Amino acid sequence: MQSARLPSSSTCCADENPATIFSLDEVRVRYGDTTALERVTLRIEPGEAVAFVGPSGAGKTTLLRLLNGSVRPALGTVKVSGRALASMGPDEFRRVRASIGVVHQDLRLIPNLRVLQNVIAGRLGTMSLGSSMRALLFPPKYLVHEVHEVLERVGIAEKLYERTDRLSGGQRQRVAIARALFQRPVALFADEPVSSVDPARARAVLQLLTSVSRERGMTLCVSLHNLELAREFFFRLVGLRHGRVVFDSPTSDLGNADFDALYRLDPLEVLENGG
């Protein structure tokens, strides 16, 4: 299956692979006096599955937010399908954002709505206000059928009309994944998707994300604190530490020394954690 590309109105620069879906060049992101990312350069190709790994505060979440346009860099360039986000007009920027499905760490579901409505919400960014209200309040049969198919793929089709706040944590997580898939994205981002589930459920979630991305030819970017799961499910790992890329390699090329260096505490960090 040929991988889809995000909407773009121009071609890539001559020194880039024309197929590159996400590219960062010497990017810096700051929050006040804190530097979250420093001189990050990265290329991600269509259909790749990439895990961002590193200790807490390394910049993994910021990197995901940078790639989907939620954060703007203080320096450097972010491109999507060869088009700089900073040069896009509002309509083009919205189209790009709508083409990237995001599973947030806190899921961002509406607890008192049914699963059906939460999943439909994934496509509201492509609808007018009137159409979105009608879809939520009086969803047509074709839309209900489509939601049911997505829920069937993530293993909870029977929860279609269940209130979301009555589901288990694992089931709510699958609703969030279904909502992102319902956008019909060409790229899927997941921020620490297994941080609040047990090991068995964590493997099931990552198996679901990686298998769906392969089936649909989607680019998949996931931030993970769990190194063992990252090594098990992803062929490419990007290691972040103090906002910098420490390594960007095939998983098979990385050894224990690389991971030990990534997670090793500095003397100051030991003191701050009471060591």
Helices and strands as residue ranges (DSSP letters): E 22-31, E 34-44, E 49-53, H 60-67, E 75-80, E 83-84, G 85-87, H 90-98, E 100-103, H 115-120, G 121-126, H 129-137, H 141-154, G 157-159, G 164-166, H 169-182, E 187-191, H 199-216, E 219-224, H 227-233, E 236-241, E 244-250, G 251-253, H 256-263, H 267-272
